[in-house]
């Protein structure tokens, strides 16, 4: 197997397709769905459904208590019909809300902590094949307890589990944690790349 690179990767090289039409078929507070028609360079035509976020990035907050524990939130997810363990996170109510403010608010509402320090450490595309939605990840430290809020009718008895970094990492490896933002955050923390972030 060769390590030779045949073509340098360039994410901004010209598009191999041309958009020919677009029609919005659904709109909610958080996202809209468009039916988009394209023409390929070889002359073929095809349609795709694309999802667009309406209120900016979603966020995820990797919080660390003074003794090195991570608050993970138990949530019931309707679309997948299962309980998940996730770092606090979510959508803005208003597109004018900065993601850092949103991250602070979600940490209080879902995690039950206020952060003395909070710093963005990653941003990723959730599902690049059909959505423009990004998630911004934050590291929160210097925590003080705060009053949590109810998550919603789908999760009437949500709890926060304080989990060690090693235990959280094992839950990523064994498939207990399946939420993408939580997996990314825990793997970044375990790698040591966040050590000096909030110092």
C-alpha positions as CSV (number, residue, x, y, z in Angstrom):
1,X,0.0,0.0,0.0
2,X,1.4,3.4,-1.0
3,X,1.3,6.6,1.0
4,X,1.7,8.7,-2.1
5,X,-0.9,11.4,-2.5
6,X,-2.1,11.6,-6.1
7,X,-4.1,14.8,-5.7
8,X,-4.0,17.3,-2.9
9,X,-7.5,17.6,-1.3
10,X,-9.1,20.9,-2.0
11,X,-12.6,21.4,-0.4
12,X,-13.2,24.6,-2.5
13,X,-12.5,23.2,-6.0
14,X,-15.2,23.9,-8.6
15,X,-18.6,22.2,-8.3
16,X,-19.3,19.2,-10.6
17,X,-23.0,20.2,-10.8
18,X,-25.1,23.3,-11.5
19,X,-28.2,24.1,-9.5
20,X,-31.1,24.7,-12.0
21,X,-34.1,25.2,-9.7
22,X,-35.1,25.3,-6.0
23,X,-38.5,25.0,-4.3
24,X,-39.2,25.2,-0.6
25,X,-41.5,22.3,0.4
26,X,-41.5,22.7,4.2
27,X,-40.5,25.3,6.8
28,X,-40.3,25.0,10.6
29,X,-38.8,27.3,13.2
30,X,-35.6,25.4,13.2
31,X,-35.1,24.3,9.6
32,X,-36.6,24.4,6.1
33,X,-36.5,21.7,3.4
34,X,-36.0,22.6,-0.3
35,X,-36.3,20.4,-3.4
36,X,-33.3,21.3,-5.5
37,X,-32.7,20.3,-9.2
38,X,-29.2,19.9,-10.5
39,X,-27.5,19.4,-13.8
40,X,-24.3,17.4,-13.8
41,X,-21.3,18.1,-16.1
42,X,-22.1,15.2,-18.3
43,X,-25.6,16.6,-18.9
44,X,-27.6,14.4,-16.6
45,X,-30.3,15.9,-14.4
46,X,-31.4,14.9,-10.8
47,X,-33.2,16.2,-7.8
48,X,-32.3,16.2,-4.1
49,X,-34.0,17.3,-0.9
50,X,-31.8,19.6,1.2
51,X,-32.3,20.8,4.8
52,X,-31.3,24.3,5.9
53,X,-31.0,25.5,9.4
54,X,-33.0,28.7,10.2
55,X,-31.5,29.7,13.5
56,X,-27.8,29.3,13.1
57,X,-25.5,26.5,14.5
58,X,-26.7,24.1,17.1
59,X,-24.3,23.7,20.1
60,X,-22.9,21.1,22.4
61,X,-21.2,21.9,25.7
62,X,-18.5,19.6,27.1
63,X,-18.5,20.7,30.8
64,X,-15.8,19.6,33.3
65,X,-16.4,19.9,37.0
66,X,-13.5,20.7,39.3
67,X,-13.0,17.0,40.1
68,X,-12.9,16.1,36.4
69,X,-16.5,14.8,35.9
70,X,-18.6,15.3,32.8
71,X,-22.3,16.1,33.1
72,X,-24.2,13.8,30.6
73,X,-27.9,14.4,30.1
74,X,-30.4,11.5,29.8
75,X,-32.7,12.3,26.9
76,X,-35.4,10.4,25.0
77,X,-35.1,11.0,21.3
78,X,-38.4,10.6,19.4
79,X,-37.1,10.0,15.9
80,X,-34.9,7.1,16.9
81,X,-37.2,5.9,19.7
82,X,-34.4,5.5,22.3
83,X,-32.8,7.1,25.3
84,X,-29.4,8.8,24.8
85,X,-26.6,10.1,27.0
86,X,-25.5,13.5,25.6
87,X,-23.6,16.6,26.6
88,X,-25.9,19.5,27.0
89,X,-26.8,21.2,23.7
90,X,-29.5,22.3,21.3
91,X,-30.8,25.0,19.0
92,X,-31.2,28.8,19.4
93,X,-34.7,30.2,19.8
94,X,-33.7,33.3,17.9
95,X,-31.2,33.5,15.1
96,X,-29.7,36.6,16.7
97,X,-28.5,34.6,19.8
98,X,-24.7,34.1,19.6
99,X,-23.6,30.5,19.8
100,X,-21.6,31.2,23.0
101,X,-24.6,32.6,24.7
102,X,-26.7,29.6,23.5
103,X,-24.0,27.3,24.9
104,X,-24.1,29.0,28.3
105,X,-27.9,28.8,28.3
106,X,-28.1,25.1,27.4
107,X,-25.5,24.2,30.0
108,X,-27.8,25.8,32.7
109,X,-31.1,24.5,31.3
110,X,-30.0,20.9,30.6
111,X,-26.8,20.3,32.6
112,X,-27.5,22.3,35.7
113,X,-24.3,24.4,35.7
114,X,-23.1,27.9,35.0
115,X,-19.7,28.2,33.4
116,X,-17.1,30.7,34.6
117,X,-15.2,30.0,31.4
118,X,-16.4,28.7,28.0
119,X,-14.4,28.3,24.8
120,X,-15.3,27.0,21.4
121,X,-13.1,24.1,20.3
122,X,-14.7,22.6,17.2
123,X,-17.4,23.1,14.5
124,X,-18.6,20.3,12.3
125,X,-21.3,19.5,9.6
126,X,-23.9,17.3,11.1
127,X,-25.0,15.5,7.9
128,X,-23.2,17.0,4.9
129,X,-25.0,14.8,2.4
130,X,-28.3,16.6,2.8
131,X,-28.0,19.4,5.3
132,X,-26.1,22.7,5.9
133,X,-26.5,22.4,9.6
134,X,-23.4,22.9,11.7
135,X,-22.8,22.2,15.4
136,X,-20.3,24.3,17.4
137,X,-18.7,22.6,20.4
138,X,-17.7,24.4,23.6
139,X,-15.6,23.5,26.6
140,X,-17.0,24.8,29.9
141,X,-15.0,25.0,33.1
142,X,-15.2,26.9,36.5
143,X,-18.6,25.5,37.0
144,X,-21.2,26.4,39.7
145,X,-24.5,24.6,40.2
146,X,-27.6,26.2,38.7
147,X,-31.3,25.3,38.5
148,X,-32.1,22.9,35.6
149,X,-35.2,23.2,33.5
150,X,-37.5,20.6,32.1
151,X,-36.3,19.4,28.7
152,X,-39.7,18.8,27.2
153,X,-42.7,16.5,27.2
154,X,-40.8,13.8,25.5
155,X,-38.3,13.5,28.4
156,X,-40.4,14.0,31.6
157,X,-37.8,12.5,34.0
158,X,-34.4,13.6,32.6
159,X,-31.4,13.1,34.9
160,X,-27.8,14.3,34.7
161,X,-25.1,11.7,35.2
162,X,-21.7,12.9,36.3
163,X,-19.3,10.6,34.5
164,X,-15.5,10.4,34.6
165,X,-13.6,11.0,31.4
166,X,-12.4,7.4,31.3
167,X,-16.0,6.0,31.8
168,X,-17.3,8.4,29.2
169,X,-14.6,7.2,26.8
170,X,-15.5,3.6,27.4
171,X,-19.2,4.4,26.7
172,X,-18.1,5.8,23.4
173,X,-16.1,2.7,22.6
174,X,-18.8,0.2,23.6
175,X,-21.7,2.0,21.8
176,X,-23.5,3.3,24.9
177,X,-23.0,6.9,23.7
178,X,-24.2,7.2,20.2
179,X,-24.8,11.0,19.9
180,X,-22.3,12.5,17.4
181,X,-21.5,15.7,19.2
182,X,-20.9,13.9,22.4
183,X,-18.6,11.3,20.8
184,X,-16.6,14.1,19.1
185,X,-16.3,16.1,22.3
186,X,-15.3,13.1,24.4
187,X,-12.7,11.9,21.9
188,X,-11.2,15.3,21.7
189,X,-11.0,15.5,25.5
190,X,-9.5,12.0,25.8
191,X,-6.9,12.9,23.1
192,X,-5.5,15.6,25.3
193,X,-6.0,18.3,22.7
194,X,-8.3,20.4,25.1
195,X,-5.8,20.5,28.0
196,X,-4.8,24.1,27.8
197,X,-8.0,25.5,26.1
198,X,-9.5,27.3,29.1
199,X,-6.2,28.0,31.1
